[in-house]
Amino acid sequence: MAHPSQLGFQDAASPVMEELLHFHDHALMIVFLISTLVLYIIVAMVSTKLTNKYILDSQEIEIIWTILPAIILILIALPSLRILYLMDEINDPHLTIKAMGHQWYWSYEYTDYEDLGFDSYMIPTQDLAPGQFRLLEADHRMVIPVESPIRVLVSAEDVLHSWAVPALGIKMDAVPGRLNQTAFIASRPGVFYGQCSEICGANHSFMPIVVEAVPLEHFENWSSLMLEDA
């Protein structure tokens, strides 16, 4: 999860987020190169009194500064489009979970099971155990198996919400009357935190998302216990 004074993204916990991090670094290097070139040209123009007639009127330079930006845009667009298609790809999910946004909590329904669902509320600050995070902990976590394709159906019951978990590279709007879907694979066990990312009212800041990725055997034990309690 994020920590104070962090400059970069959170550590990736899914293949899609790893791709997004690589694309971010790729685009940032291009931005640095362009910024350095522009800064050098500005300093050179301001600091020198020399002029060159071939720079003032040169078709060759005009061709270069027309073609070069086009090549740079292609180098950015192609990886971007590839990741967009990867994010939309849903291949034979092992588990489907429906996440419903409410004012101001989330409810989860495991649609592959007959009666497995629960509401997830933020734990108030005064009830936090040592080591738990303020405004990020929920009383019920969304538990998923590691290294399994998970499909999440996202909707809302009242107003616009947004189901977002940065470490997994997921952000999907929850729209009343509409069912959006996204998919991810948790590549390692862990607890991943997110928050509603669409302003949804007075308690918008108090509806966290907690995803716990566990080995398949532990997930099966957890689901059995939840079904027994239901």
C-alpha positions in Angstrom: 0.0 0.0 0.0 1.0 3.6 -0.2 3.2 5.3 2.4 3.9 8.9 3.4 6.2 10.8 1.0 5.8 8.1 -1.7 6.7 9.5 -5.1 5.8 6.5 -7.3 3.0 4.1 -7.7 2.2 1.2 -5.3 3.9 -2.1 -5.9 2.1 -4.0 -8.5 0.0 -7.0 -7.4 -1.4 -8.0 -10.8 0.0 -8.5 -14.3 -2.0 -5.5 -15.6 -0.6 -3.2 -13.0 2.9 -4.3 -13.9 2.2 -3.4 -17.5 0.8 0.0 -16.4 4.0 0.7 -14.4 6.2 -0.2 -17.4 4.1 2.0 -19.7 4.4 4.9 -17.1 8.2 4.6 -17.1 8.3 4.4 -20.9 6.2 7.5 -21.3 8.0 9.4 -18.6 11.4 8.8 -20.3 10.0 10.3 -23.5 8.7 13.3 -21.6 12.1 13.8 -19.9 13.9 13.7 -23.3 11.5 16.2 -24.9 11.7 18.5 -21.8 15.5 18.4 -21.9 15.6 19.1 -25.6 13.1 22.0 -25.3 15.0 23.5 -22.3 18.3 23.3 -24.2 16.8 25.0 -27.2 15.3 27.8 -25.0 18.6 28.4 -23.2 20.6 28.3 -26.5 18.1 30.9 -28.1 18.3 33.2 -25.1 22.1 33.0 -24.4 23.6 33.2 -27.8 23.6 36.0 -30.3 24.7 33.8 -33.2 22.3 33.0 -36.0 22.4 30.3 -38.7 20.6 30.9 -42.0 20.1 27.2 -42.4 18.1 27.1 -39.2 16.1 30.2 -40.1 14.9 28.7 -43.4 15.5 25.0 -43.9 13.0 22.5 -45.3 15.1 19.6 -43.9 14.6 20.8 -40.3 10.9 21.4 -40.9 10.6 17.8 -42.2 12.4 16.5 -39.1 10.3 18.4 -36.6 7.1 17.3 -38.3 8.0 13.6 -38.6 9.7 13.2 -35.2 6.7 14.1 -33.1 4.6 11.7 -35.2 7.0 8.9 -34.5 7.0 9.7 -30.8 3.2 9.7 -30.6 3.2 6.3 -32.3 5.8 5.0 -29.7 3.4 6.1 -27.0 0.1 5.1 -28.6 0.9 1.5 -29.5 1.8 0.3 -26.0 -1.1 2.3 -24.7 -3.6 0.6 -27.0 -2.1 -2.8 -26.1 -2.7 -2.3 -22.4 -6.2 -1.0 -23.0 -7.1 -4.2 -24.8 -5.4 -6.3 -22.1 -7.5 -4.5 -19.4 -10.7 -5.3 -21.3 -9.8 -8.9 -21.8 -11.8 -11.4 -19.7 -10.8 -15.0 -20.2 -12.7 -17.8 -18.5 -12.9 -16.3 -15.0 -12.7 -18.8 -12.1 -14.7 -16.6 -9.8 -17.3 -13.8 -10.3 -18.0 -11.2 -7.6 -20.7 -8.5 -7.7 -19.7 -5.3 -5.9 -22.6 -3.0 -5.2 -22.0 0.6 -4.0 -24.2 2.2 -1.4 -24.2 5.4 0.6 -21.7 4.7 2.2 -20.5 1.1 2.1 -19.9 -1.8 -0.3 -21.8 -5.1 -0.5 -20.3 -8.2 -2.2 -22.0 -11.2 -3.6 -20.2 -14.3 -4.8 -22.4 -15.3 -7.6 -20.9 -18.7 -8.1 -22.2 -19.7 -4.6 -25.8 -20.1 -3.7 -25.8 -17.8 -0.6 -22.5 -16.1 -0.1 -22.7 -12.3 0.3 -22.0 -9.6 2.9 -21.8 -5.9 3.5 -18.4 -4.2 4.0 -18.4 -1.2 6.3 -15.4 0.9 7.4 -14.1 0.2 10.9 -14.5 3.4 13.0 -11.2 4.8 14.3 -12.0 4.0 18.0 -12.5 0.3 17.1 -9.2 -0.2 15.2 -6.9 -2.9 16.4 -3.1 -2.1 16.7 -1.6 -2.1 13.2 -4.8 -1.5 11.3 -5.1 1.6 9.0 -7.4 4.5 9.7 -10.1 5.0 7.0 -8.9 2.0 5.1 -9.9 -1.0 7.2 -13.3 -2.8 6.6 -15.1 -5.2 8.8 -15.5 -7.7 6.0 -12.8 -8.1 3.4 -13.3 -9.3 -0.2 -11.4 -12.6 -0.1 -10.1 -14.0 -3.4 -7.8 -16.9 -4.4 -4.3 -16.1 -5.7 -3.4 -16.5 -9.4 -7.0 -17.1 -10.4 -8.8 -14.9 -13.0 -11.4 -12.9 -11.0 -14.3 -11.1 -12.7 -15.9 -8.2 -10.7 -19.3 -6.9 -11.7 -19.7 -3.3 -10.4 -22.9 -1.4 -10.0 -24.5 1.0 -7.5 -27.8 1.3 -5.7 -28.1 5.0 -5.2 -25.5 7.4 -6.6 -22.3 7.1 -8.6 -19.5 5.3 -6.9 -16.2 3.9 -8.2 -14.5 0.6 -7.2 -10.8 1.2 -7.2 -7.8 -0.8 -5.9 -4.5 0.8 -7.1 -2.2 -2.1 -6.4 -4.3 -4.3 -8.7 -4.6 -1.7 -11.5 -8.4 -1.5 -11.2 -10.8 1.4 -11.3 -14.4 0.8 -12.4 -17.3 3.2 -12.1 -20.4 2.0 -10.3 -23.4 3.4 -12.0 -27.0 2.9 -10.8 -29.0 0.8 -13.3 -25.8 -0.3 -15.2 -23.6 -3.3 -14.7 -19.9 -2.7 -15.5 -17.4 -5.5 -15.4 -13.6 -5.7 -15.0 -11.2 -8.6 -14.4 -7.9 -9.1 -12.6 -5.5 -11.7 -11.4 -3.8 -11.3 -8.0 -0.2 -12.4 -8.6 0.8 -12.7 -4.9 -0.9 -13.2 -1.5 -1.6 -10.0 0.4 -4.1 -7.4 1.5 -4.7 -4.6 -0.9 -6.5 -1.4 -0.1 -8.6 1.0 -2.1 -11.3 3.6 -1.7 -14.4 4.9 -3.5 -13.0 7.1 -6.2 -16.1 9.0 -7.2 -17.5 11.8 -5.0 -20.7 10.3 -3.7 -21.9 12.4 -0.8 -21.0 13.4 2.7 -19.3 10.2 3.7 -17.5 9.6 0.4 -14.2 9.3 2.3 -15.5 6.5 4.5 -16.2 3.6 2.2 -12.9 1.7 1.8 -12.3 -1.4 -0.3 -10.1 -4.2 1.2 -9.2 -7.2 -1.1 -7.4 -10.1 0.6 -5.7 -12.5 -1.8 -5.0 -16.0 -0.2 -4.0 -19.4 -1.5 -6.8 -21.5 -3.0 -7.0 -23.9 -0.1 -7.5 -21.0 2.4 -10.1 -19.5 0.2 -12.1 -22.7 0.1 -11.9 -22.9 3.9 -13.1 -19.3 4.2 -16.0 -19.8 1.8 -17.1 -22.9 3.7 -17.1 -21.1 7.0 -19.0 -18.1 5.5 -21.6 -20.5 4.0 -22.0 -22.3 7.4 -22.5 -18.9 9.2 -25.1 -17.9 6.6 
